[in-house]
Amino acid sequence: MKKEFIREKLPVICGYVCIVFCMILLGIGMKIPYEYIVFVLFIITGVLVCVGMREYLMKRSFYRNFLHRITMLDKKYLISEMIETPAFYEGQILCDALYEIGKAMQEKIMDMESSVSEFKEYIEMWIHEVKIPISNMMLMNYNKNMDMEKQKLQLMRLYYYVEQILFYARADAPQKDYLLKKVSLETVVNKAVIENKDLLIGNKFQIEKENLGIEVYTDSKWLEFILGQIVNNSVKYKKADGAYLKFFGKEEKNIIWLFIEDHGIGVEKSDIGRVFEKSFTGKNGRRVKEATGMGLFICKKLCDKMGHKIFIESEKDNYTRVGIGFGRNRYYDLEN
């Protein structure tokens, strides 16, 4: 500590020596008595030595205490809570910086703990949900029930839950797991409809498509999953008759919209603002046992990650319309 302190102050010492030399020459030139010059230099040197010693002792005490405490701490990012702010300015800057670093680290740890806790809760709920189609298939197998339509329905439910947890994990992954490319809305919509054709045919849905020959920048796999979740919600909350699903596109100046509209039971006005919240099922969800409140939550996370907008508007017992907005990306157009 002592050597480092002297090395740090070496430029100051050299500067002082130069000043002393200049003062001696000036004193000799002005014919000032030698005794006066020595006395003044002695006083100035004494003051500077005292100031330097005080600074050295303060810093030595602070840094020794700092190094001791950081060695003893298991969670070293908490060091700012264990040291007192020193009197010298550099130490105050260090303490302020350590406080901000520690605060940011604690916030990051809390976010990670919250994320892990949420994922654990979802896994527990997912296991409970996925056991239902498995149990149904085991029961059909035990009873030698060879109804292929019923078995296919249970397999589709199983596939739906597996896809959901896969994309939930991807949405929370820190690495980029998607690729934005120019795709046609019609292509993606057709794939999503074909993927869910058995579900739609089984529930006698009438499909309508309009103005889908528009190209947007998105990840087609992620968008197919989002559309699949919306289609499944339309099936869950359909009316007893007149099942209907419409996909249509709309171009605006800076955004392209894909709308998915059904004529189902709609969403309660009091619930519409919370449909994207995690595990929120609302009043409709309490009447439908398959509702988990995770589908739209995951859709929102995926849209946010890709930079897309998503909203829902609905009128009870009349319709529900989901809108997905894609920004017009001039950069990609220029690159292409």
GUKOL-843163 format. One line per field, with one value per residue (C-alpha): residue number from 1; x, y, z. Coordinates in Angstrom, 2 decimals, padded with zeros to 5 digits. Layout:
<nodes>
pos	[NUM, ...] .
c1	[X, ...] .
c2	[Y, ...] .
c3	[Z, ...] .
</nodes>
This chain:
<nodes>
pos	[1, 2, 3, 4, 5, 6, 7, 8, 9, 10, 11, 12, 13, 14, 15, 16, 17, 18, 19, 20, 21, 22, 23, 24, 25, 26, 27, 28, 29, 30, 31, 32, 33, 34, 35, 36, 37, 38, 39, 40, 41, 42, 43, 44, 45, 46, 47, 48, 49, 50, 51, 52, 53, 54, 55, 56, 57, 58, 59, 60, 61, 62, 63, 64, 65, 66, 67, 68, 69, 70, 71, 72, 73, 74, 75, 76, 77, 78, 79, 80, 81, 82, 83, 84, 85, 86, 87, 88, 89, 90, 91, 92, 93, 94, 95, 96, 97, 98, 99, 100, 101, 102, 103, 104, 105, 106, 107, 108, 109, 110, 111, 112, 113, 114, 115, 116, 117, 118, 119, 120, 121, 122, 123, 124, 125, 126, 127, 128, 129, 130, 131, 132, 133, 134, 135, 136, 137, 138, 139, 140, 141, 142, 143, 144, 145, 146, 147, 148, 149, 150, 151, 152, 153, 154, 155, 156, 157, 158, 159, 160, 161, 162, 163, 164, 165, 166, 167, 168, 169, 170, 171, 172, 173, 174, 175, 176, 177, 178, 179, 180, 181, 182, 183, 184, 185, 186, 187, 188, 189, 190, 191, 192, 193, 194, 195, 196, 197, 198, 199, 200, 201, 202, 203, 204, 205, 206, 207, 208, 209, 210, 211, 212, 213, 214, 215, 216, 217, 218, 219, 220, 221, 222, 223, 224, 225, 226, 227, 228, 229, 230, 231, 232, 233, 234, 235, 236, 237, 238, 239, 240, 241, 242, 243, 244, 245, 246, 247, 248, 249, 250, 251, 252, 253, 254, 255, 256, 257, 258, 259, 260, 261, 262, 263, 264, 265, 266, 267, 268, 269, 270, 271, 272, 273, 274, 275, 276, 277, 278, 279, 280, 281, 282, 283, 284, 285, 286, 287, 288, 289, 290, 291, 292, 293, 294, 295, 296, 297, 298, 299, 300, 301, 302, 303, 304, 305, 306, 307, 308, 309, 310, 311, 312, 313, 314, 315, 316, 317, 318, 319, 320, 321, 322, 323, 324, 325, 326, 327, 328, 329, 330, 331, 332, 333, 334, 335, 336] .
c1	[000.00, 002.79, 004.82, 001.73, 000.74, 004.23, 004.30, 000.92, 002.12, 005.48, 004.41, 003.32, 006.64, 008.60, 006.51, 007.18, 010.94, 010.83, 008.91, 011.44, 014.32, 012.61, 011.92, 015.58, 016.73, 014.13, 015.19, 018.84, 018.03, 016.02, 018.80, 016.47, 018.41, 019.12, 017.62, 014.20, 014.15, 014.94, 012.30, 009.55, 010.49, 010.51, 007.00, 005.61, 007.27, 005.94, 002.40, 002.55, 003.98, 001.23, -001.46, 000.05, 000.34, -003.28, -004.44, -002.29, -003.60, -007.24, -006.88, -004.91, -007.56, -010.42, -008.86, -007.63, -011.13, -012.56, -010.28, -010.89, -014.66, -014.80, -012.63, -015.02, -018.21, -019.81, -022.07, -019.48, -022.01, -023.27, -019.96, -021.52, -023.78, -020.79, -018.50, -018.84, -018.46, -014.95, -014.06, -011.93, -013.59, -012.23, -013.57, -016.99, -017.06, -016.09, -018.83, -021.46, -020.40, -020.43, -023.89, -025.27, -023.57, -024.88, -028.38, -028.38, -027.10, -029.77, -032.48, -031.11, -031.06, -034.63, -035.76, -034.06, -035.54, -038.97, -038.54, -037.45, -040.36, -042.82, -041.38, -041.64, -045.28, -046.02, -044.29, -046.41, -049.59, -048.44, -047.80, -051.29, -052.80, -050.76, -051.69, -055.34, -054.96, -052.41, -054.84, -057.66, -055.56, -054.52, -058.18, -059.18, -056.39, -057.47, -061.07, -059.86, -061.61, -060.42, -062.26, -059.55, -061.23, -061.21, -057.61, -056.61, -058.28, -056.28, -053.07, -053.81, -054.30, -051.01, -049.25, -050.81, -049.44, -045.97, -045.82, -046.96, -044.20, -041.60, -042.45, -042.80, -039.19, -038.07, -039.76, -037.73, -034.44, -031.74, -030.36, -032.07, -034.07, -035.97, -035.24, -037.21, -037.76, -040.24, -043.20, -046.69, -049.55, -051.54, -048.80, -048.58, -052.36, -052.81, -050.19, -051.86, -055.28, -053.91, -052.12, -055.45, -057.72, -058.98, -059.92, -061.66, -063.46, -064.50, -066.06, -067.65, -065.87, -066.48, -063.19, -062.98, -059.84, -059.52, -056.65, -053.84, -051.55, -049.37, -045.75, -044.46, -041.22, -041.64, -040.55, -043.00, -042.73, -043.39, -046.29, -047.79, -047.68, -049.34, -052.11, -052.51, -053.06, -055.66, -057.43, -057.52, -059.04, -061.71, -062.57, -062.68, -064.98, -067.20, -070.96, -073.09, -073.79, -072.49, -068.76, -066.88, -063.29, -062.06, -058.48, -057.96, -055.12, -055.06, -052.28, -051.65, -048.86, -046.35, -047.90, -049.55, -052.31, -053.42, -056.82, -058.33, -062.02, -064.51, -068.20, -067.86, -069.04, -066.74, -064.86, -066.37, -065.71, -064.17, -061.70, -060.56, -057.73, -056.21, -056.33, -052.55, -051.72, -050.09, -052.59, -055.56, -058.64, -061.43, -065.12, -065.07, -062.16, -064.11, -066.71, -064.15, -062.08, -059.32, -058.54, -055.05, -054.59, -051.16, -051.84, -052.34, -049.66, -047.10, -048.40, -047.82, -044.28, -043.42, -044.86, -042.92, -039.72, -040.20, -041.27, -044.89, -047.99, -050.95, -054.32, -057.79, -061.19, -064.42, -068.12, -069.83, -071.88, -070.99, -067.35, -063.66, -061.03, -057.28, -054.98, -051.28, -049.29, -046.11, -043.92, -042.84, -039.08, -037.39, -033.95, -034.72, -036.26, -033.08, -030.89, -032.92] .
c2	[000.00, 002.42, 001.81, 002.12, 005.36, 006.90, 005.73, 007.36, 010.64, 010.61, 013.24, 015.53, 015.02, 015.78, 018.89, 020.04, 019.53, 021.69, 024.41, 024.32, 024.66, 027.61, 029.27, 028.94, 030.50, 033.26, 033.95, 034.12, 036.44, 038.73, 038.57, 037.17, 035.90, 032.16, 031.53, 032.92, 030.73, 027.60, 028.50, 028.99, 025.78, 023.91, 025.13, 024.29, 020.86, 020.11, 021.04, 018.94, 015.94, 016.18, 016.41, 013.46, 011.35, 012.10, 011.07, 007.93, 006.83, 007.44, 005.46, 002.67, 002.23, 002.25, -000.12, -002.56, -002.72, -003.00, -005.91, -007.69, -007.50, -008.51, -011.54, -012.57, -012.10, -015.01, -012.72, -010.15, -007.92, -006.93, -005.23, -001.74, -002.60, -003.58, -000.54, 003.06, 005.92, 007.40, 011.09, 011.23, 011.84, 008.83, 006.48, 008.15, 007.59, 003.95, 003.45, 005.05, 002.87, -000.29, 000.60, 000.96, -002.26, -004.15, -002.76, -003.80, -007.26, -007.76, -006.67, -009.14, -011.93, -011.13, -011.17, -014.54, -016.01, -014.73, -016.22, -019.59, -019.55, -018.74, -021.49, -023.98, -023.01, -023.39, -026.79, -028.01, -026.78, -028.17, -031.62, -031.62, -030.63, -033.04, -035.97, -035.65, -036.67, -039.34, -040.78, -040.66, -042.57, -045.13, -045.62, -046.05, -048.55, -050.46, -050.58, -051.51, -048.44, -048.14, -044.91, -043.22, -039.81, -039.76, -040.96, -038.32, -035.64, -036.69, -036.77, -033.27, -032.04, -033.64, -032.05, -028.69, -028.79, -029.90, -027.07, -024.61, -025.45, -025.49, -021.94, -020.80, -021.90, -020.21, -016.95, -016.83, -017.96, -015.23, -016.21, -015.22, -018.24, -016.69, -015.40, -012.58, -013.20, -011.98, -014.38, -014.27, -014.01, -016.44, -019.09, -018.87, -018.80, -021.84, -023.79, -022.90, -023.95, -027.24, -027.91, -027.57, -028.93, -031.93, -029.65, -027.18, -029.88, -031.72, -028.55, -027.65, -024.35, -022.23, -020.62, -017.36, -015.63, -012.16, -009.93, -012.24, -011.77, -009.44, -010.10, -009.26, -009.74, -012.36, -015.81, -018.12, -020.91, -018.55, -016.91, -020.34, -021.20, -017.88, -018.48, -022.04, -020.72, -018.23, -020.96, -023.21, -020.39, -019.88, -023.59, -023.53, -020.53, -021.21, -021.04, -024.16, -023.46, -021.24, -021.73, -019.21, -018.06, -015.28, -014.29, -010.98, -008.53, -004.75, -002.41, 000.95, 003.50, 002.12, -001.18, -004.27, -005.97, -009.59, -009.98, -013.25, -012.97, -015.49, -015.34, -017.13, -016.30, -013.27, -011.88, -010.09, -006.34, -006.57, -009.24, -007.79, -005.77, -008.81, -011.51, -011.37, -011.83, -015.06, -017.77, -015.39, -017.27, -014.85, -015.70, -017.73, -019.80, -020.87, -022.42, -024.21, -026.85, -026.84, -023.15, -022.56, -018.84, -019.46, -019.40, -015.65, -014.90, -016.81, -015.18, -011.74, -012.65, -013.99, -010.91, -008.60, -010.48, -010.20, -006.55, -007.22, -005.65, -007.71, -006.68, -008.13, -006.54, -008.34, -008.00, -010.46, -013.13, -011.55, -011.72, -011.71, -010.16, -010.55, -008.16, -008.81, -005.82, -006.12, -003.05, -002.11, -002.68, -000.51, -001.80, -005.36, -004.10, -002.20, -005.19, -007.44] .
c3	[000.00, 000.95, -002.25, -004.44, -002.71, -003.20, -006.84, -007.39, -005.84, -007.66, -010.24, -007.38, -005.58, -008.74, -009.30, -005.73, -006.15, -009.29, -007.41, -004.54, -007.02, -008.71, -005.34, -004.35, -007.62, -007.26, -003.66, -004.64, -007.53, -005.23, -002.60, 000.08, 003.11, 002.90, 006.35, 005.24, 002.16, 004.20, 006.80, 004.21, 002.41, 005.73, 006.60, 003.15, 003.16, 006.64, 005.64, 002.49, 004.37, 007.02, 004.34, 002.49, 005.66, 006.57, 003.10, 003.20, 006.62, 005.61, 002.39, 004.04, 006.73, 004.22, 001.68, 004.33, 005.76, 002.24, 001.24, 004.54, 004.26, 000.58, 001.41, 004.19, 002.16, 000.27, -001.76, -002.76, -004.55, -001.07, -000.20, -000.48, 002.49, 004.64, 004.31, 005.46, 003.03, 003.50, 003.77, 000.62, -002.76, -004.67, -002.00, -002.17, -005.94, -005.40, -002.78, -005.01, -007.94, -005.79, -004.49, -008.03, -009.13, -006.11, -006.61, -010.28, -009.35, -006.68, -009.11, -011.68, -009.10, -008.03, -011.68, -012.23, -009.04, -010.06, -013.55, -012.13, -009.69, -012.50, -014.68, -011.81, -011.21, -014.92, -015.06, -012.14, -013.83, -017.20, -015.73, -014.25, -017.61, -019.72, -017.49, -018.55, -022.23, -021.22, -018.67, -021.24, -023.77, -021.15, -020.23, -023.87, -024.31, -021.18, -022.42, -025.93, -027.29, -030.91, -031.70, -033.77, -033.68, -029.88, -029.78, -032.32, -030.20, -027.13, -029.17, -030.44, -026.89, -025.91, -028.89, -028.02, -024.46, -025.59, -028.15, -025.52, -023.04, -025.82, -026.91, -023.29, -022.72, -025.95, -024.99, -021.75, -023.29, -023.20, -026.62, -029.85, -030.99, -033.89, -037.39, -038.96, -042.68, -045.25, -045.39, -046.82, -044.34, -046.46, -046.25, -042.46, -041.98, -044.26, -042.28, -038.97, -040.32, -041.70, -038.41, -036.58, -039.32, -037.30, -034.42, -036.72, -038.76, -035.61, -034.24, -037.65, -038.07, -041.14, -042.27, -044.20, -045.50, -046.99, -048.18, -047.01, -049.99, -047.93, -046.97, -043.51, -041.57, -038.86, -037.73, -039.49, -036.88, -034.01, -035.86, -036.68, -032.97, -032.04, -034.59, -033.29, -029.76, -031.02, -033.03, -029.96, -027.92, -030.60, -030.38, -026.57, -026.42, -029.44, -029.40, -029.61, -033.28, -036.08, -035.37, -037.51, -037.92, -040.21, -041.07, -042.86, -043.45, -043.44, -044.57, -042.94, -043.47, -040.95, -039.92, -041.37, -039.39, -039.33, -037.70, -036.45, -035.68, -034.33, -033.48, -030.16, -026.67, -026.47, -023.46, -020.49, -020.54, -017.06, -018.27, -021.61, -020.07, -018.37, -021.05, -021.62, -017.93, -016.84, -015.76, -016.10, -017.29, -016.36, -016.14, -019.36, -018.09, -015.03, -017.34, -019.56, -017.77, -020.47, -019.84, -018.38, -018.99, -020.55, -024.31, -024.77, -022.17, -024.25, -027.47, -025.97, -024.90, -028.35, -030.07, -027.76, -028.47, -032.25, -032.03, -033.06, -031.55, -030.33, -028.96, -028.37, -028.67, -027.95, -027.42, -025.11, -026.93, -030.27, -031.38, -030.38, -032.64, -032.17, -034.04, -034.67, -036.00, -038.08, -038.58, -042.09, -041.97, -044.63, -043.62, -044.71, -047.94, -048.77, -047.88, -050.17] .
</nodes>
